[in-house]
Each structure stands twice: as C-alpha cells, then as structure tokens.
Amino acid sequence: MNKHIHQEIFERLRATNPHPTTELNFNSPFELLIAVLLSAQATDVGVNKATAKLFAVADTPQKMLDLGLDGVMNYTKTIGLYKTKSKHIMQTCCMLLEKYNGEVPADREALEELPGVGRKTANVVLNTAFGVPVMAVDTHIFRVSNRTGIAKGKNVHEVEDKLMRYIPKEFLMDAHHWLILHGRYTCKALKPLCGKCLINDLCEYPAKLMD
C-alpha cells in the first residue's frame, strides 16, 4: 500500500468523523486512566456504567484510596477481572500521590511504571488526555491494520511502528480513534461489513464480503 492510498484512507475517515474520540466517559486525565485500566477485556459500555457511579464519589486518587479496596470493588464488580483491576487502581493511586502529587504524568515511561499500565494504556492516555500523536494498538487496530493492508505486522509493536511511519502526520492525532471505531463497527472480527465500508476499494483484504 503506497502513501497516496494511506492519504486517501484517512481523508475519508476524517470526512466521515472529523473529531473522533474515545467512547469511554471521563472528565480528567485521572478518570481516563482509571477507565482504561478497567477496559481490558471489557466493553466501553460496561466500563461507563461502572465509572458513572464510581467517579461520582471518587474522582481523585485520594478519594479513590479513601474508598478502600472493598469499596472500589463494590463499584467495579460488574467488570471482568475486577479484583485484579481494583488492586491495580489502588496501587496506582498510591503511586500518583507519592510521586506525582496526585497528578497523572504526561510521560510514557512514568505511565508504564504505574501498576496495571502497559504501553497500550499509556498511549491511550497520552493521546486522548494530553494530545500526543501516538498509536495505541488494541485488538481492533491490529486486525484492521493487517486486514486492510494499512500496516501489516506479526505483533502489536510491529503494527504500531508501521502505523507511526505510514500514517500522514496530519492524521496521526486522531488515527487511533478512527481505526478503533472502524474495527468496532465496520471491519468486525467475524463478519466485516465490507459492503458498507467507506474504504472498501482501497482495502487489500482478499475475502471481502460484499453482500
């Protein structure tokens, strides 16, 4: 896939959705961090239901710690792996208070030191909360990148590196959200909606489903 096709793909995605954002609800970098921590192997809808009640009583690291582990789990128990995630939330809140005065750091290395935070979560926070043009490769982006030919790779790091190289700079800030939404609603894992896809003619997927 050449650079002209990459340009056309993202021009179409931008035209359809000029200002994409995450489907997770948040009002601060801290709330986004907690929401993303909870979102692994969970739906954004499910996370939003839990955090709507959680953030109403605990929207800072100190308030979260004041709830206690059992208190946090009471709000997160509807989410998969909630016990482990809740422990990570408590540990992360402690570290935010001890090292960063309760603020979420706008630095990847610092973010990745937080319990439960890997490169993908760090990239989501950097991109969505702090406006850094980075690419968080989740299962949707990995699938869409390989299936369409936008950026083929054997692992998430390879796909991330290629996306950062291949996507024209003017689209990098929002590309993460466009690709996630495309994978979630159009380029689905089992039954991609190729007939309704706005980049169908530019896609390299050999088994396109056109009905």
MDTraj code that builds the backbone (N, CA, C; nanometers):
import mdtraj as md
import numpy as np

residues = "MET ASN LYS HIS ILE HIS GLN GLU ILE PHE GLU ARG LEU ARG ALA THR ASN PRO HIS PRO THR THR GLU LEU ASN PHE ASN SER PRO PHE GLU LEU LEU ILE ALA VAL LEU LEU SER ALA GLN ALA THR ASP VAL GLY VAL ASN LYS ALA THR ALA LYS LEU PHE ALA VAL ALA ASP THR PRO GLN LYS MET LEU ASP LEU GLY LEU ASP GLY VAL MET ASN TYR THR LYS THR ILE GLY LEU TYR LYS THR LYS SER LYS HIS ILE MET GLN THR CYS CYS MET LEU LEU GLU LYS TYR ASN GLY GLU VAL PRO ALA ASP ARG GLU ALA LEU GLU GLU LEU PRO GLY VAL GLY ARG LYS THR ALA ASN VAL VAL LEU ASN THR ALA PHE GLY VAL PRO VAL MET ALA VAL ASP THR HIS ILE PHE ARG VAL SER ASN ARG THR GLY ILE ALA LYS GLY LYS ASN VAL HIS GLU VAL GLU ASP LYS LEU MET ARG TYR ILE PRO LYS GLU PHE LEU MET ASP ALA HIS HIS TRP LEU ILE LEU HIS GLY ARG TYR THR CYS LYS ALA LEU LYS PRO LEU CYS GLY LYS CYS LEU ILE ASN ASP LEU CYS GLU TYR PRO ALA LYS LEU MET ASP".split()
xyz = np.array([
    [0.0855, -0.1191, 0.0000],
    [0.0000, 0.0000, 0.0000],
    [0.0893, 0.1243, 0.0000],
    [0.0698, 0.2122, -0.0981],
    [0.1563, 0.3299, -0.1057],
    [0.0995, 0.4478, -0.0270],
    [0.1801, 0.5534, -0.0171],
    [0.1437, 0.6672, 0.0687],
    [0.0195, 0.7406, 0.0191],
    [-0.0062, 0.7349, -0.1113],
    [-0.1254, 0.8016, -0.1648],
    [-0.2528, 0.7318, -0.1170],
    [-0.2461, 0.5988, -0.1061],
    [-0.3621, 0.5236, -0.0572],
    [-0.3830, 0.5512, 0.0918],
    [-0.2733, 0.5556, 0.1687],
    [-0.2850, 0.5908, 0.3102],
    [-0.3505, 0.7283, 0.3251],
    [-0.3089, 0.8216, 0.2435],
    [-0.3648, 0.9567, 0.2483],
    [-0.5156, 0.9535, 0.2217],
    [-0.5553, 0.8791, 0.1185],
    [-0.6966, 0.8714, 0.0806],
    [-0.7797, 0.8028, 0.1893],
    [-0.7267, 0.6964, 0.2477],
    [-0.7985, 0.6247, 0.3531],
    [-0.8326, 0.7181, 0.4686],
    [-0.7331, 0.7915, 0.5154],
    [-0.7563, 0.8756, 0.6327],
    [-0.8315, 1.0040, 0.5984],
    [-0.8240, 1.0472, 0.4752],
    [-0.9086, 1.1601, 0.4338],
    [-1.0563, 1.1198, 0.4405],
    [-1.0859, 0.9981, 0.3989],
    [-1.2252, 0.9502, 0.4029],
    [-1.2723, 0.9319, 0.5472],
    [-1.1863, 0.8746, 0.6306],
    [-1.2238, 0.8544, 0.7706],
    [-1.2468, 0.9893, 0.8396],
    [-1.1627, 1.0864, 0.8079],
    [-1.1778, 1.2194, 0.8678],
    [-1.3048, 1.2885, 0.8188],
    [-1.3356, 1.2729, 0.6911],
    [-1.4538, 1.3373, 0.6345],
    [-1.5813, 1.2866, 0.7023],
    [-1.5815, 1.1587, 0.7349],
    [-1.6992, 1.0979, 0.7977],
    [-1.7093, 1.1321, 0.9465],
    [-1.5948, 1.1474, 1.0117],
    [-1.5920, 1.1726, 1.1559],
    [-1.4762, 1.2684, 1.1873],
    [-1.4985, 1.3985, 1.1710],
    [-1.3891, 1.4966, 1.1823],
    [-1.3252, 1.5054, 1.3214],
    [-1.4008, 1.4761, 1.4256],
    [-1.3480, 1.4924, 1.5616],
    [-1.3751, 1.3672, 1.6451],
    [-1.3069, 1.2576, 1.6132],
    [-1.3316, 1.1323, 1.6851],
    [-1.2724, 1.1365, 1.8255],
    [-1.3286, 1.0604, 1.9153],
    [-1.2726, 1.0489, 2.0496],
    [-1.3076, 0.9126, 2.1063],
    [-1.2568, 0.8854, 2.2232],
    [-1.2844, 0.7578, 2.2886],
    [-1.4321, 0.7478, 2.3262],
    [-1.4823, 0.6260, 2.3359],
    [-1.6195, 0.6044, 2.3819],
    [-1.6253, 0.5845, 2.5331],
    [-1.5100, 0.5918, 2.5970],
    [-1.5061, 0.5895, 2.7429],
    [-1.5398, 0.7293, 2.7949],
    [-1.6202, 0.7361, 2.8987],
    [-1.6576, 0.8653, 2.9570],
    [-1.5561, 0.9057, 3.0633],
    [-1.5094, 1.0309, 3.0557],
    [-1.4137, 1.0800, 3.1558],
    [-1.4150, 1.2325, 3.1562],
    [-1.3721, 1.2894, 3.2687],
    [-1.3664, 1.4348, 3.2820],
    [-1.2284, 1.4854, 3.3198],
    [-1.1315, 1.3957, 3.3298],
    [-0.9954, 1.4353, 3.3663],
    [-0.8995, 1.3254, 3.3235],
    [-0.7692, 1.3560, 3.3151],
    [-0.6720, 1.2510, 3.2844],
    [-0.6783, 1.1351, 3.3836],
    [-0.7052, 1.1655, 3.5103],
    [-0.7146, 1.0585, 3.6106],
    [-0.8323, 0.9661, 3.5813],
    [-0.9476, 1.0239, 3.5521],
    [-1.0644, 0.9418, 3.5221],
    [-1.0414, 0.8581, 3.3963],
    [-0.9751, 0.9158, 3.2962],
    [-0.9445, 0.8387, 3.1751],
    [-0.8525, 0.7220, 3.2080],
    [-0.7497, 0.7477, 3.2872],
    [-0.6560, 0.6419, 3.3253],
    [-0.7285, 0.5269, 3.3936],
    [-0.8153, 0.5581, 3.4881],
    [-0.8889, 0.4535, 3.5589],
    [-0.9826, 0.3790, 3.4641],
    [-1.0498, 0.4523, 3.3762],
    [-1.1413, 0.3890, 3.2804],
    [-1.0666, 0.2938, 3.1881],
    [-0.9495, 0.3350, 3.1412],
    [-0.8716, 0.2491, 3.0513],
    [-0.8196, 0.1270, 3.1260],
    [-0.7794, 0.1466, 3.2515],
    [-0.7366, 0.0326, 3.3336],
    [-0.8479, -0.0717, 3.3451],
    [-0.9707, -0.0238, 3.3558],
    [-1.0845, -0.1146, 3.3711],
    [-1.1302, -0.1758, 3.2386],
    [-1.0876, -0.1179, 3.1273],
    [-1.1453, -0.1550, 2.9977],
    [-1.0867, -0.2813, 2.9351],
    [-0.9743, -0.3305, 2.9871],
    [-0.9145, -0.4514, 2.9300],
    [-1.0128, -0.5676, 2.9378],
    [-1.0380, -0.6323, 2.8258],
    [-1.1312, -0.7448, 2.8162],
    [-1.2697, -0.7083, 2.8701],
    [-1.3084, -0.5830, 2.8493],
    [-1.4414, -0.5367, 2.8893],
    [-1.4902, -0.4380, 2.7842],
    [-1.6200, -0.4190, 2.7764],
    [-1.6740, -0.3244, 2.6792],
    [-1.6743, -0.1834, 2.7375],
    [-1.6639, -0.0838, 2.6500],
    [-1.6693, 0.0549, 2.6958],
    [-1.8036, 0.0841, 2.7626],
    [-1.9109, 0.0246, 2.7107],
    [-2.0436, 0.0446, 2.7695],
    [-2.0456, -0.0043, 2.9140],
    [-1.9906, -0.1232, 2.9354],
    [-1.9860, -0.1786, 3.0700],
    [-1.8999, -0.0957, 3.1635],
    [-1.7858, -0.0479, 3.1137],
    [-1.6981, 0.0359, 3.1959],
    [-1.7675, 0.1668, 3.2311],
    [-1.8334, 0.2280, 3.1323],
    [-1.9007, 0.3556, 3.1572],
    [-2.0102, 0.3437, 3.2634],
    [-2.0804, 0.2305, 3.2637],
    [-2.1850, 0.2100, 3.3652],
    [-2.1243, 0.2064, 3.5048],
    [-2.0095, 0.1406, 3.5160],
    [-1.9439, 0.1293, 3.6463],
    [-1.8817, 0.2620, 3.6890],
    [-1.8124, 0.3278, 3.5971],
    [-1.7412, 0.4505, 3.6353],
    [-1.8354, 0.5682, 3.6587],
    [-1.9536, 0.5650, 3.6002],
    [-2.0504, 0.6732, 3.6250],
    [-2.0775, 0.6838, 3.7746],
    [-2.0904, 0.5703, 3.8405],
    [-2.1165, 0.5685, 3.9852],
    [-1.9866, 0.5858, 4.0651],
    [-1.8797, 0.5240, 4.0164],
    [-1.7513, 0.5319, 4.0870],
    [-1.6975, 0.6751, 4.0889],
    [-1.6945, 0.7402, 3.9726],
    [-1.6383, 0.8751, 3.9650],
    [-1.7241, 0.9784, 4.0375],
    [-1.8498, 0.9466, 4.0585],
    [-1.9372, 1.0393, 4.1324],
    [-1.8926, 1.0532, 4.2776],
    [-1.8251, 0.9498, 4.3288],
    [-1.7794, 0.9541, 4.4683],
    [-1.6271, 0.9576, 4.4802],
    [-1.5563, 0.9223, 4.3718],
    [-1.4098, 0.9171, 4.3777],
    [-1.3505, 0.9583, 4.2440],
    [-1.3242, 1.0891, 4.2298],
    [-1.2701, 1.1382, 4.1039],
    [-1.1259, 1.1877, 4.1177],
    [-1.0611, 1.1525, 4.2313],
    [-0.9194, 1.1836, 4.2520],
    [-0.8526, 1.0621, 4.3157],
    [-0.7197, 1.0533, 4.3082],
    [-0.6512, 0.9397, 4.3706],
    [-0.6801, 0.9287, 4.5205],
    [-0.6843, 1.0424, 4.5919],
    [-0.7081, 1.0371, 4.7359],
    [-0.8484, 0.9864, 4.7676],
    [-0.9466, 1.0333, 4.6940],
    [-1.0841, 0.9871, 4.7171],
    [-1.0969, 0.8382, 4.6849],
    [-1.0228, 0.7928, 4.5839],
    [-1.0272, 0.6508, 4.5487],
    [-0.9674, 0.5677, 4.6629],
    [-0.8557, 0.6136, 4.7184],
    [-0.7944, 0.5425, 4.8302],
    [-0.8842, 0.5450, 4.9531],
    [-0.9542, 0.6561, 4.9718],
    [-1.0443, 0.6678, 5.0867],
    [-1.1581, 0.5657, 5.0803],
    [-1.1952, 0.5260, 4.9594],
    [-1.2998, 0.4234, 4.9439],
    [-1.2527, 0.2885, 4.9962],
    [-1.1228, 0.2643, 4.9842],
    [-1.0691, 0.1340, 5.0213],
    [-1.0889, 0.0324, 4.9107],
    [-1.0137, -0.0749, 4.9156],
    [-1.0204, -0.1764, 4.8107],
    [-1.1608, -0.2362, 4.7981],
    [-1.2199, -0.2704, 4.9104],
    [-1.3540, -0.3292, 4.9061],
    [-1.4554, -0.2305, 4.8495],
    [-1.4375, -0.1036, 4.8822],
    [-1.5273, -0.0008, 4.8310],
    [-1.5166, 0.0136, 4.6810],
    [-1.3935, 0.0128, 4.6296],
    [-1.3726, 0.0215, 4.4849],
    [-1.4306, -0.1009, 4.4155],
    [-1.4075, -0.2193, 4.4728],
    [-1.4584, -0.3424, 4.4119],
    [-1.6103, -0.3450, 4.4088],
    [-1.6711, -0.2773, 4.5000],
    [-1.8171, -0.2714, 4.5020],
    [-1.8707, -0.2010, 4.3769],
    [-1.7908, -0.1076, 4.3248],
    [-1.8307, -0.0353, 4.2036],
    [-1.7853, -0.1063, 4.0759],
    [-1.6792, -0.1863, 4.0855],
    [-1.6212, -0.2470, 3.9650],
    [-1.6593, -0.3932, 3.9463],
    [-1.7382, -0.4486, 4.0366],
    [-1.7643, -0.5931, 4.0359],
    [-1.8381, -0.6439, 3.9117],
    [-1.8965, -0.5529, 3.8344],
    [-1.9648, -0.5942, 3.7112],
    [-1.8679, -0.6092, 3.5943],
    [-1.7406, -0.5759, 3.6175],
    [-1.6399, -0.5766, 3.5109],
    [-1.5490, -0.6980, 3.5253],
    [-1.5140, -0.7599, 3.4148],
    [-1.4254, -0.8752, 3.4172],
    [-1.2919, -0.8444, 3.4825],
    [-1.2393, -0.9420, 3.5568],
    [-1.1106, -0.9293, 3.6259],
    [-1.1099, -0.8133, 3.7250],
    [-1.2267, -0.7836, 3.7833],
    [-1.2397, -0.6627, 3.8652],
    [-1.1516, -0.6643, 3.9900],
    [-1.1251, -0.7823, 4.0461],
    [-1.0429, -0.7863, 4.1673],
    [-0.9000, -0.7416, 4.1390],
    [-0.8428, -0.7954, 4.0322],
    [-0.7064, -0.7561, 3.9943],
    [-0.7018, -0.6098, 3.9525],
    [-0.7988, -0.5690, 3.8736],
    [-0.8025, -0.4300, 3.8272],
    [-0.8191, -0.3333, 3.9440],
    [-0.8998, -0.3686, 4.0402],
    [-0.9219, -0.2819, 4.1561],
    [-0.7943, -0.2684, 4.2392],
    [-0.7202, -0.3774, 4.2538],
    [-0.5918, -0.3714, 4.3255],
    [-0.4954, -0.2794, 4.2517],
    [-0.4936, -0.2902, 4.1189],
    [-0.4063, -0.2027, 4.0396],
    [-0.4469, -0.0566, 4.0556],
    [-0.5766, -0.0304, 4.0613],
    [-0.6251, 0.1065, 4.0798],
    [-0.5739, 0.1627, 4.2119],
    [-0.5845, 0.0855, 4.3183],
    [-0.5387, 0.1310, 4.4498],
    [-0.3877, 0.1548, 4.4500],
    [-0.3129, 0.0625, 4.3899],
    [-0.1672, 0.0764, 4.3845],
    [-0.1279, 0.1977, 4.2996],
    [-0.1991, 0.2168, 4.1903],
    [-0.1712, 0.3301, 4.1024],
    [-0.2006, 0.4622, 4.1739],
    [-0.3095, 0.4682, 4.2451],
    [-0.3447, 0.5902, 4.3189],
    [-0.2384, 0.6228, 4.4236],
    [-0.1878, 0.5213, 4.4916],
    [-0.0800, 0.5427, 4.5891],
    [0.0425, 0.6028, 4.5216],
    [0.0792, 0.5469, 4.4077],
    [0.1980, 0.5955, 4.3373],
    [0.1772, 0.7367, 4.2831],
    [0.0569, 0.7657, 4.2345],
    [0.0289, 0.9006, 4.1837],
    [0.0442, 1.0038, 4.2953],
    [-0.0007, 0.9693, 4.4152],
    [0.0108, 1.0620, 4.5281],
    [0.1548, 1.0740, 4.5767],
    [0.2254, 0.9621, 4.5814],
    [0.3617, 0.9615, 4.6336],
    [0.4620, 1.0280, 4.5388],
    [0.4449, 1.0056, 4.4077],
    [0.5460, 1.0514, 4.3121],
    [0.5040, 1.1728, 4.2292],
    [0.3728, 1.1934, 4.2126],
    [0.3289, 1.2965, 4.1173],
    [0.2246, 1.3926, 4.1747],
    [0.2219, 1.4047, 4.3067],
    [0.1283, 1.4970, 4.3724],
    [-0.0170, 1.4742, 4.3301],
    [-0.0485, 1.3491, 4.3015],
    [-0.1860, 1.3161, 4.2655],
    [-0.2222, 1.3434, 4.1210],
    [-0.1242, 1.3890, 4.0417],
    [-0.1499, 1.4183, 3.9005],
    [-0.1045, 1.3023, 3.8125],
    [-0.1709, 1.2846, 3.6993],
    [-0.1302, 1.1811, 3.6039],
    [-0.0157, 1.2362, 3.5193],
    [0.0983, 1.1693, 3.5152],
    [0.2117, 1.2195, 3.4377],
    [0.1881, 1.2080, 3.2872],
    [0.2338, 1.3087, 3.2144],
    [0.2194, 1.3076, 3.0685],
    [0.3469, 1.2542, 3.0050],
    [0.3888, 1.1390, 3.0506],
    [0.5154, 1.0795, 3.0073],
    [0.4978, 0.9282, 3.0000],
    [0.5357, 0.8698, 2.8881],
    [0.5106, 0.7271, 2.8696],
    [0.5819, 0.6418, 2.9727],
    [0.7101, 0.6655, 2.9965],
    [0.7843, 0.5831, 3.0910],
    [0.7232, 0.5914, 3.2303],
    [0.6839, 0.7115, 3.2715],
    [0.6222, 0.7292, 3.4027],
    [0.4886, 0.6569, 3.4091],
    [0.4111, 0.6654, 3.3026],
    [0.2817, 0.5974, 3.2988],
    [0.2984, 0.4463, 3.3059],
    [0.3981, 0.3937, 3.2334],
    [0.4172, 0.2489, 3.2291],
    [0.4689, 0.1930, 3.3613],
    [0.5162, 0.2792, 3.4503],
    [0.5586, 0.2340, 3.5825],
    [0.4391, 0.2117, 3.6757],
    [0.3242, 0.2676, 3.6380],
    [0.2054, 0.2539, 3.7221],
    [0.1512, 0.1109, 3.7133],
    [0.1102, 0.0521, 3.8249],
    [0.0580, -0.0860, 3.8250],
    [-0.0598, -0.1033, 3.7296],
    [-0.0517, -0.2055, 3.6452],
    [-0.1592, -0.2352, 3.5523],
    [-0.1547, -0.1555, 3.4237],
    [-0.0584, -0.0651, 3.4120],
    [-0.0496, 0.0200, 3.2925],
    [0.0606, -0.0312, 3.2004],
    [0.0213, -0.0763, 3.0813],
    [0.1177, -0.1181, 2.9813],
    [0.1308, -0.0123, 2.8729],
    [0.1987, -0.0449, 2.7682],
    [0.2235, 0.0515, 2.6612],
    [0.0934, 0.0990, 2.5959],
    [-0.0002, 0.0069, 2.5743],
    [-0.1260, 0.0448, 2.5097],
    [-0.2030, 0.1449, 2.5952],
    [-0.2170, 0.1149, 2.7241],
    [-0.2886, 0.2064, 2.8132],
    [-0.2192, 0.3415, 2.8198],
    [-0.0861, 0.3387, 2.8298],
    [-0.0096, 0.4638, 2.8346],
    [-0.0335, 0.5460, 2.7089],
    [-0.0349, 0.4804, 2.5945],
    [-0.0556, 0.5517, 2.4684],
    [-0.1959, 0.6107, 2.4590],
    [-0.2954, 0.5383, 2.5101],
    [-0.4322, 0.5922, 2.5098],
    [-0.4380, 0.7207, 2.5919],
    [-0.3789, 0.7178, 2.7097],
    [-0.3803, 0.8352, 2.7979],
    [-0.3026, 0.9504, 2.7343],
    [-0.1859, 0.9213, 2.6794],
    [-0.1057, 1.0256, 2.6158],
    [-0.1812, 1.0908, 2.5008],
    [-0.2464, 1.0081, 2.4198],
    [-0.3158, 1.0584, 2.3015],
    [-0.4429, 1.1333, 2.3391],
    [-0.5258, 1.0709, 2.4213],
    [-0.6597, 1.1237, 2.4469],
    [-0.6619, 1.2329, 2.5535],
    [-0.5796, 1.2190, 2.6560],
    [-0.5793, 1.3179, 2.7640],
    [-0.4815, 1.4323, 2.7392],
    [-0.3699, 1.4013, 2.6735],
    [-0.2640, 1.5015, 2.6607],
    [-0.2332, 1.5432, 2.5169],
    [-0.3054, 1.4875, 2.4202],
    [-0.2897, 1.5317, 2.2822],
    [-0.1568, 1.4973, 2.2182],
    [-0.0994, 1.3835, 2.2572],
    [0.0270, 1.3383, 2.1972],
    [-0.0059, 1.2449, 2.0811],
    [0.0533, 1.2677, 1.9631],
    [0.0219, 1.1836, 1.8464],
    [0.0894, 1.0474, 1.8523],
    [0.0334, 0.9585, 1.9332],
    [0.0852, 0.8219, 1.9456],
    [-0.0254, 0.7233, 1.9098],
    [0.0119, 0.5984, 1.8943],
    [-0.0817, 0.4971, 1.8465],
    [-0.0916, 0.3822, 1.9460],
    [-0.2089, 0.3663, 2.0058],
    [-0.2336, 0.2554, 2.0982],
    [-0.2971, 0.1416, 2.0193],
    [-0.2232, 0.0344, 1.9985],
    [-0.2716, -0.0760, 1.9150],
    [-0.3443, -0.1794, 2.0011],
    [-0.4767, -0.1817, 1.9877],
    [-0.5571, -0.2843, 2.0547],
    [-0.5946, -0.3915, 1.9533],
    [-0.6841, -0.4821, 1.9916],
    [-0.7200, -0.5915, 1.9000],
    [-0.7879, -0.5385, 1.7735],
    [-0.8684, -0.4328, 1.7869],
    [-0.9361, -0.3766, 1.6699],
    [-0.8346, -0.3176, 1.5718],
    [-0.7429, -0.2368, 1.6222],
    [-0.6446, -0.1720, 1.5348],
    [-0.5507, -0.2752, 1.4734],
    [-0.5126, -0.3747, 1.5520],
    [-0.4254, -0.4798, 1.4994],
    [-0.4936, -0.5519, 1.3831],
    [-0.6210, -0.5838, 1.4011],
    [-0.6965, -0.6533, 1.2960],
    [-0.7140, -0.5657, 1.1725],
    [-0.7599, -0.4444, 1.1915],
    [-0.7857, -0.3551, 1.0779],
    [-0.6564, -0.3264, 1.0013],
    [-0.5487, -0.3032, 1.0728],
    [-0.4213, -0.2705, 1.0085],
    [-0.3726, -0.3851, 0.9210],
    [-0.3835, -0.5080, 0.9717],
    [-0.3387, -0.6242, 0.8953],
    [-0.4358, -0.6601, 0.7839],
    [-0.5640, -0.6568, 0.8135],
    [-0.6646, -0.6999, 0.7164],
    [-0.6691, -0.6063, 0.5954],
    [-0.6646, -0.4772, 0.6205],
    [-0.6751, -0.3804, 0.5110],
    [-0.5444, -0.3613, 0.4360],
    [-0.4329, -0.3892, 0.5050],
    [-0.3023, -0.3640, 0.4460],
    [-0.2460, -0.2285, 0.4841],
    [-0.3141, -0.1562, 0.5719],
    [-0.2648, -0.0250, 0.6149],
    [-0.1283, -0.0381, 0.6814],
    [-0.1142, -0.1403, 0.7656],
    [0.0144, -0.1648, 0.8328],
    [0.0166, -0.3091, 0.8800],
    [0.0815, -0.3955, 0.8044],
    [0.0854, -0.5367, 0.8397],
    [0.1997, -0.5654, 0.9362],
    [0.1685, -0.6457, 1.0380],
    [0.2712, -0.6814, 1.1344],
    [0.2324, -0.8053, 1.2114],
    [0.3330, -0.8764, 1.2644],
    [0.3087, -1.0011, 1.3362],
    [0.2732, -0.9780, 1.4823],
    [0.3033, -0.8601, 1.5334],
    [0.2711, -0.8285, 1.6726],
    [0.2339, -0.6813, 1.6841],
    [0.1841, -0.6418, 1.8016],
    [0.1334, -0.5052, 1.8177],
    [0.2430, -0.4005, 1.8036],
    [0.3638, -0.4332, 1.8464],
    [0.4728, -0.3355, 1.8358],
    [0.5094, -0.3089, 1.6901],
    [0.5106, -0.4154, 1.6102],
    [0.5416, -0.4002, 1.4681],
    [0.4348, -0.3166, 1.3982],
    [0.3083, -0.3439, 1.4310],
    [0.1986, -0.2670, 1.3724],
    [0.2062, -0.1215, 1.4173],
    [0.2331, -0.1001, 1.5452],
    [0.2435, 0.0371, 1.5966],
    [0.3538, 0.1145, 1.5239],
    [0.4709, 0.0528, 1.5096],
    [0.5831, 0.1194, 1.4428],
    [0.5480, 0.1565, 1.2991],
    [0.4827, 0.0630, 1.2289],
    [0.4483, 0.0891, 1.0893],
    [0.3400, 0.1962, 1.0768],
    [0.2415, 0.1930, 1.1658],
    [0.1375, 0.2958, 1.1618],
    [0.1982, 0.4343, 1.1840],
    [0.2910, 0.4440, 1.2773],
    [0.3550, 0.5726, 1.3046],
    [0.4361, 0.6208, 1.1845],
    [0.4874, 0.5272, 1.1063],
    [0.5655, 0.5647, 0.9868],
    [0.4767, 0.5941, 0.8670],
    [0.3706, 0.5141, 0.8505],
    [0.2921, 0.5203, 0.7275],
    [0.1802, 0.6240, 0.7290],
    [0.1210, 0.6508, 0.8454],
    [0.0081, 0.7433, 0.8501],
    [0.0587, 0.8862, 0.8332],
    [0.0048, 0.9609, 0.7381],
    [0.0467, 1.1005, 0.7208],
    [0.0301, 1.1794, 0.8510],
    [0.1254, 1.2676, 0.8795],
    [0.1297, 1.3365, 1.0089],
    [0.0009, 1.4105, 1.0418],
    [-0.0664, 1.4629, 0.9407],
    [-0.1873, 1.5414, 0.9682],
    [-0.3002, 1.4574, 1.0292],
    [-0.2879, 1.3248, 1.0173],
    [-0.3934, 1.2367, 1.0685],
    [-0.3540, 1.1638, 1.1967],
    [-0.2278, 1.1754, 1.2372],
    [-0.1783, 1.0922, 1.3475],
    [-0.2525, 1.1144, 1.4790],
    [-0.2915, 1.2366, 1.5074],
    [-0.3566, 1.2639, 1.6351],
    [-0.4865, 1.1851, 1.6524],
    [-0.5618, 1.1693, 1.5453],
    [-0.6942, 1.1065, 1.5539],
    [-0.6997, 0.9651, 1.4974],
    [-0.5899, 0.9190, 1.4374],
    [-0.5911, 0.7894, 1.3690],
    [-0.6279, 0.6745, 1.4625],
    [-0.5806, 0.6810, 1.5858],
    [-0.6111, 0.5775, 1.6853],
    [-0.7621, 0.5577, 1.6983],
    [-0.8354, 0.6667, 1.7113],
    [-0.9800, 0.6572, 1.7303],
    [-1.0512, 0.6134, 1.6030],
    [-1.0085, 0.6644, 1.4887],
    [-1.0721, 0.6230, 1.3623],
    [-1.0594, 0.4719, 1.3408],
    [-0.9405, 0.4188, 1.3654],
    [-0.9176, 0.2769, 1.3398],
    [-0.9927, 0.1889, 1.4396],
    [-0.9988, 0.2309, 1.5663],
    [-1.0753, 0.1541, 1.6651],
    [-1.2230, 0.1502, 1.6268],
    [-1.2787, 0.2669, 1.5957],
    [-1.4209, 0.2736, 1.5609],
    [-1.4494, 0.1949, 1.4332],
    [-1.3572, 0.1995, 1.3379],
    [-1.3755, 0.1239, 1.2132],
    [-1.3767, -0.0263, 1.2423],
    [-1.2871, -0.0695, 1.3312],
    [-1.2818, -0.2107, 1.3672],
    [-1.4002, -0.2549, 1.4510],
    [-1.4498, -0.1646, 1.5322],
    [-1.5604, -0.1983, 1.6228],
    [-1.6939, -0.2082, 1.5486],
    [-1.7144, -0.1209, 1.4507],
    [-1.8472, -0.1111, 1.3896],
    [-1.8541, -0.1538, 1.2422],
    [-1.7423, -0.1554, 1.1723],
    [-1.7446, -0.1919, 1.0305],
    [-1.6569, -0.3133, 1.0009],
    [-1.5290, -0.3020, 1.0296],
    [-1.4344, -0.4103, 0.9998],
    [-1.4312, -0.5077, 1.1178],
    [-1.5464, -0.5682, 1.1454],
    [-1.5616, -0.6564, 1.2608],
    [-1.4823, -0.7854, 1.2437],
    [-1.4540, -0.8496, 1.3551],
    [-1.3693, -0.9681, 1.3526],
    [-1.4297, -1.0824, 1.2710],
    [-1.5549, -1.1186, 1.3013],
    [-1.6138, -1.2362, 1.2385],
    [-1.6873, -1.2048, 1.1085],
    [-1.7633, -1.0967, 1.1085],
    [-1.8407, -1.0618, 0.9894],
    [-1.8212, -0.9148, 0.9540],
    [-1.7091, -0.8849, 0.8869],
    [-1.6848, -0.7456, 0.8483],
    [-1.7908, -0.6965, 0.7498],
    [-1.8340, -0.5730, 0.7678],
    [-1.9386, -0.5156, 0.6826],
    [-1.8754, -0.4499, 0.5604],
    [-1.8128, -0.5322, 0.4780],
    [-1.7377, -0.4814, 0.3631],
    [-1.8260, -0.4023, 0.2663],
    [-1.9511, -0.4447, 0.2519],
    [-2.0406, -0.3761, 0.1592],
    [-2.0740, -0.2353, 0.2017],
    [-2.0565, -0.2050, 0.3308],
    [-2.0860, -0.0714, 0.3835],
    [-1.9586, 0.0062, 0.4169],
    [-1.8437, -0.0500, 0.3830],
    [-1.7162, 0.0083, 0.4217],
    [-1.6762, 0.1227, 0.3294],
    [-1.6393, 0.2363, 0.3883],
    [-1.6081, 0.3535, 0.3061],
    [-1.4679, 0.3490, 0.2461],
    [-1.3865, 0.2495, 0.2878],
    [-1.2545, 0.2354, 0.2261],
    [-1.2417, 0.1009, 0.1546],
    [-1.3542, 0.0420, 0.1197],
    [-1.3555, -0.0917, 0.0593],
    [-1.2666, -0.1022, -0.0645],
    [-1.2735, -0.0015, -0.1497],
    [-1.1982, -0.0065, -0.2754],
    [-1.0478, 0.0108, -0.2551],
    [-1.0076, 0.0526, -0.1354],
    [-0.8656, 0.0734, -0.1062],
    [-0.8082, -0.0391, -0.0203],
    [-0.8943, -0.1291, 0.0230],
    [-0.8583, -0.2358, 0.1155],
    [-0.8001, -0.3562, 0.0412],
    [-0.6998, -0.4201, 0.1022],
    [-0.6329, -0.5348, 0.0403],
    [-0.6856, -0.6689, 0.0894],
    [-0.7925, -0.6679, 0.1688],
    [-0.8477, -0.7915, 0.2253],
    [-0.8998, -0.8802, 0.1111],
    [-0.8447, -0.9998, 0.0961],
    [-0.8817, -1.0841, -0.0183],
    [-1.0197, -1.1481, -0.0079],
    [-1.0735, -1.1567, 0.1133],
    [-1.2015, -1.2261, 0.1316],
    [-1.3144, -1.1267, 0.1633],
    [-1.3186, -1.0198, 0.0887],
    [-1.4212, -0.9177, 0.1147],
    [-1.5619, -0.9740, 0.1015],
    [-1.6450, -0.9374, 0.1963],
    [-1.7853, -0.9810, 0.1965],
    [-1.8700, -0.8662, 0.1462],
    [-1.9202, -0.8781, 0.0250],
    [-1.9833, -0.7636, -0.0387],
    [-2.1353, -0.7612, -0.0285],
    [-2.1944, -0.8640, 0.0349],
    [-2.3425, -0.8618, 0.0427],
    [-2.3886, -0.7758, 0.1590],
])
top = md.Topology()
chain = top.add_chain()
for i, resn in enumerate(residues, 1):
    res = top.add_residue(resn, chain, resSeq=i)
    for name in ("N", "CA", "C"):
        top.add_atom(name, md.element.get_by_symbol(name[0]), res)
traj = md.Trajectory(xyz[None], top)
